[in-house]
Amino acid sequence: MRTYFVLFALCFISLIGFGQQLQLEKASPFTAVTWENKQPIVQFNNEWYTLEKLDIYTTKELLDFCKSQFGTKWKKRFSEDLIEVLKKMGSRPKEKVNLVLSFGEQQKNVIGIYSFENRQKVLKYNYQIENKRNKLKKITLSQAIEDIEEFQQILEKRSSYVQVSSYNYKSAINSLKTKISISKNDIDINYLAYELAKIMAEIGDRHSSVKNESFIKKEHPTYALQLPFSIAALKGKAIALKRIEKEGIYEYFHPDYPYIKSINNVAIDRMIDSLVYRSKKAPKETKFRRGLSEIQQLGKLYFTNNLPLPKQIKVVFTNGKKDKTEIVQLQKEQFQYYSKLKQNTFLKSRDIKEGNFKQISKLLTGNIGYISLPEMYHFGEIEGLEQCINSTLAAFYNTKALVIDLRFNPGGGRDLIQKLAKYNIPKSNAPWVANVAYLRTEEKANIHTSMSNRFLYRHTSSNFNAFDKKAIDEFSKDFVLQKEFDSSKFSNPHYMVLESGNMPYAKPIYILVNEHSFSAATVFTSAFKGLPNIKIVGVTTDGSSGNSKKMNLKHSKIRVRISTMLSFQRNGKTLDGNGTKPDIYIPEDEEQVLKGNDTQLKKLIEIINNR
């Protein structure tokens, strides 16, 4: 009991310290920021100046960091989220800041004060400027052709997954150029964005996207229309639900006909295959769940497929033996299915970001430790979190088993992988080669910070000692890639090697995941799969590990986001398209889907206690 009191006290102390930092979470010393030749001109005391230096950082250092971290949004993040930028750079801003400002050839040093009110003025100024810009709706046919060709060049020169995909993207691009050339009219940018997005989705890069960032939803009334009921998955089938007053609690829309058979004479599975292109190459469970979510938003689904929305929506409900046909009216009201577990995960994540760590852990029936990780956090961004994780692991050292819950975890950084490795990996299995990745680059000899930020290093790296290199050599003898690719277009392999700690946990560990465990969360899962003391439990993860980059097409300004890294699991399979399969399969049941009771965790507790 005393151990858990100490654990609570440590987390509470961390909470107090973090609360003092929150006052500067959203603040600025400026009241507006504009740009000249990509240099920030700031408004200070109602006058405009060129910013030369802020605290210890020159303007160039600040901008270079923003460009490397935030891609095409570097200007926005610099002007609107300066505190976050500085924290990511390792600085802890005080209320007052030294500024070096210049006007013409004159330069002066002043003291600026961070305030929330200043930041709101920056937001207002940016909003006004954005509204004044002439947002393109269409571009000429020749401009569209140039953008399509630029898109193809991005795929050929930058994309990693093009190299392992069997999809003939060149043929698809030629077909699109032929298709738009027939009309000889100006090309709608939304139309072009969605057609390019379809091609991108076929390649199988789950971190990729194609987006018209100037799209305005309210200009397209059908976009927001949804089916008048919620859709969820149960045992591989689509069910129609209605939410009752209590949040996260549902009942069947038609109790005698719980399943959805078809919409406008198109079977649900076929609709997912033909229209839901964004998740086309996702693992089976993820594809189905995400597909149902997009069908729910039927107006958006048709719009993003460049299809006219049918005037009449006919839905066939079924119980497996008999059918019920109903004509439904689409509505603007939000009916999206939102599980109670997902909602609780979101609330936990919000609390953790605010420095409240009490929901991270608990002791389950049978002396089982439980740690919930709603996101893959960077320790540097949340003060006190690392210390709280350390004390939690220490408190659970004498438990019978440990459950690490990553369900609905969207990813993030890899700090938690390194931290938990010292606790999870037996000394007899260390060093443990957890991940192999290749970067799309022509600069093979360079040290790539985008890889080292993910704890991925080449065999020759000084970050590896002799034992690490020996472990890589032994691992590589049996490591076979699922798909071959042109290695001349990539870096040498990079490895994530994990070390054991002084006193690793000696009891069974269960990593609980679902089809919404994505990106770094699925890297976490795959990194520990195969260790003798660890079992993966739940449903195959969503997969994906991309190291994505953003760029905008010349004329349409369509934003293209593309992965530049191929990431492989220990079994040689890519994370994208495969995910990580569980050792113990526990899907959601009716009680969890409708009532929100966590039966997956309950069943796992029973398995552990009956072993």
Protein Blocks (a to p, Z undefined) as FASTA:
>chain_A
ZZmmmmmmmmmmmmmmmmmmmmmmpgcfbfbdcdeehiacddeehiacddfbgcjbcfkl
mmmmmmmmnommlmmmmmmmmmmmmmmnopacdfbdcddddehjbccdddddddfklmmm
mmmmmmmmmmmpccdfbdcfklmmmmmmmmmmmmmmmmmklmmccbdfklmmmmmmmmmm
mnopacdfklmmmmmmmmmmmnopakbccddfkbcfklmmklmpccfbdcddeehiacdd
dddfbghiacdfblmlmbcfbgghiafklmmmmmmmmlmmgcfklmmmmmmmmmmmmmlm
mmmnopacdfbdcddddehjaccdddddddfbdcbdcdfklmmmmmmmmmmmnopaklmp
ccdehiiacdddfbacdfklmghklmmmmmmmmmmmmpmbdcddfehiabjcfklmmmmm
mmmpcfklpccdfbdcddddfblmbccfklmmnopacfklmkbcfklmmmmmmmmmmgcc
fbdcdfklpccdddddddddfbdcfbdcdddddfkbghjlmmmmmmmgoiakbccehjdd
ebjiekpaddddfklopacdddfbdcddfkopafehnlpadfbdcdddfklmmnopafkl
mmmmmmmmmZZ
